[in-house]
Amino acid sequence: MAVRAIRGATQVDADERDLILEATTELVSEVMRRNELTTDDVISVIFTLTPDLTAEFPALAARKLGFHEVPLLCASELNVPHAMPRVIRLMAHVETDKPRSAIQHVYLRGATALRLDIAQ
C-alpha cells in the first residue's frame, strides 16, 4: 500500500460560515468518492484558506463527515496580491493501492481555473 497526496480546491462566494462548510463538505466528499476512499484510508488532511476567509475552520466540515480520528490542520495561504480570492484548498495524505497516475485531484467551482491541467 502506497502513501499518496491528493490536492483539491474550491471557491466560495463570500466569507460566510455556512458557505465555507458547504463548499468544504462538497470538496471532501468528491475527493473521497472519486478516489474510492474511506476515512480509514486517510492519514491526514491539511486545509488552507485564502486570508479573506475567516468565518469558520474547514476542518469542521470534515469532522461532520466522520473524520473523527483523522488528524486535520487548518492554515492561511500567503497573501499574494494576484491570488484568486475566497479559496479553500486541501491536501489529503492517503493510503491506497492506486498508482500516482490514477489519483484524481479535485478542483470545483471557480477553483477549476487554478489547475486546468488536472481539474476534473
C-alpha positions as CSV (number, residue, x, y, z in Angstrom):
1,M,0.0,0.0,0.0
2,A,1.4,3.4,-1.0
3,V,1.0,6.8,0.5
4,R,-0.4,9.3,-1.9
5,A,-1.2,13.0,-1.7
6,I,-4.4,14.3,-3.2
7,R,-4.9,18.0,-3.9
8,G,-8.2,19.9,-4.2
9,A,-9.7,23.3,-4.1
10,T,-13.0,25.1,-4.2
11,Q,-14.1,28.7,-4.1
12,V,-16.9,30.4,-2.1
13,D,-18.9,33.5,-2.9
14,A,-18.4,35.2,0.4
15,D,-16.8,34.8,3.8
16,E,-19.8,33.1,5.5
17,R,-19.7,30.2,7.8
18,D,-22.3,28.2,6.0
19,L,-20.7,28.7,2.6
20,I,-17.3,27.6,3.9
21,L,-18.8,24.4,5.5
22,E,-21.0,23.6,2.4
23,A,-18.1,24.0,0.0
24,T,-15.7,22.1,2.1
25,T,-18.2,19.3,2.5
26,E,-18.6,19.1,-1.2
27,L,-14.8,19.1,-1.8
28,V,-14.0,16.5,0.8
29,S,-16.9,14.3,-0.4
30,E,-15.8,14.5,-4.0
31,V,-12.1,13.7,-3.1
32,M,-13.3,10.6,-1.2
33,R,-15.8,9.5,-3.9
34,R,-13.5,10.0,-7.0
35,N,-10.6,8.2,-5.3
36,E,-12.8,5.4,-3.8
37,L,-11.6,6.1,-0.2
38,T,-13.0,5.7,3.3
39,T,-11.9,7.6,6.3
40,D,-9.7,4.6,7.3
41,D,-7.6,5.3,4.2
42,V,-6.9,8.9,5.2
43,I,-3.7,9.6,7.1
44,S,-4.2,13.4,7.5
45,V,-5.7,16.4,5.7
46,I,-4.3,19.9,5.6
47,F,-6.8,22.7,4.7
48,T,-5.8,26.2,3.8
49,L,-7.9,29.3,3.2
50,T,-7.1,32.5,1.5
51,P,-6.7,35.3,4.0
52,D,-10.1,36.7,3.1
53,L,-11.8,33.6,4.6
54,T,-12.1,33.7,8.4
55,A,-15.7,32.8,9.2
56,E,-15.0,29.1,10.0
57,F,-12.5,26.3,10.1
58,P,-12.9,24.0,7.1
59,A,-11.9,21.0,9.3
60,L,-15.3,21.3,11.0
61,A,-16.9,20.1,7.8
62,A,-14.6,17.1,7.6
63,R,-15.4,16.2,11.3
64,K,-19.1,16.3,10.4
65,L,-18.4,13.9,7.6
66,G,-16.9,11.4,10.1
67,F,-13.2,12.3,10.1
68,H,-13.1,12.0,13.9
69,E,-9.8,10.0,14.1
70,V,-8.0,11.7,11.2
71,P,-5.5,14.5,12.0
72,L,-6.7,17.7,10.4
73,L,-4.9,21.1,10.2
74,C,-6.1,24.5,9.0
75,A,-3.8,27.2,7.9
76,S,-3.9,30.5,6.0
77,E,-2.5,30.9,2.5
78,L,0.1,33.5,1.7
79,N,-1.5,36.9,0.9
80,V,-0.3,37.1,-2.7
81,P,-1.7,40.2,-4.4
82,H,-2.8,38.5,-7.6
83,A,-4.1,35.3,-6.0
84,M,-7.7,34.0,-6.6
85,P,-9.9,35.2,-3.7
86,R,-12.1,33.1,-1.3
87,V,-10.4,29.7,-2.0
88,I,-10.3,26.7,0.2
89,R,-7.6,24.2,-0.6
90,L,-6.8,20.7,0.8
91,M,-4.0,18.2,0.6
92,A,-5.1,14.8,1.8
93,H,-2.5,12.1,2.6
94,V,-3.9,8.7,2.0
95,E,-3.0,5.0,1.8
96,T,-4.1,3.4,-1.5
97,D,-3.1,0.8,-3.9
98,K,-3.7,3.2,-6.8
99,P,-0.7,4.4,-8.8
100,R,0.0,8.1,-8.7
101,S,-1.3,8.4,-12.2
102,A,-4.8,7.2,-11.1
103,I,-5.2,9.7,-8.3
104,Q,-8.0,12.2,-9.0
105,H,-7.3,15.7,-7.8
106,V,-10.5,17.7,-7.4
107,Y,-11.0,21.3,-8.3
108,L,-14.5,22.7,-8.0
109,R,-16.5,25.8,-8.7
110,G,-14.2,28.8,-9.6
111,A,-11.1,27.0,-8.4
112,T,-11.1,24.9,-11.6
113,A,-9.2,27.8,-13.1
114,L,-6.3,27.1,-10.7
115,R,-5.3,23.9,-12.3
116,L,-6.9,23.5,-15.7
117,D,-4.4,20.8,-16.4
118,I,-5.8,18.4,-13.7
119,A,-9.2,19.8,-12.8
120,Q,-11.9,17.3,-13.5
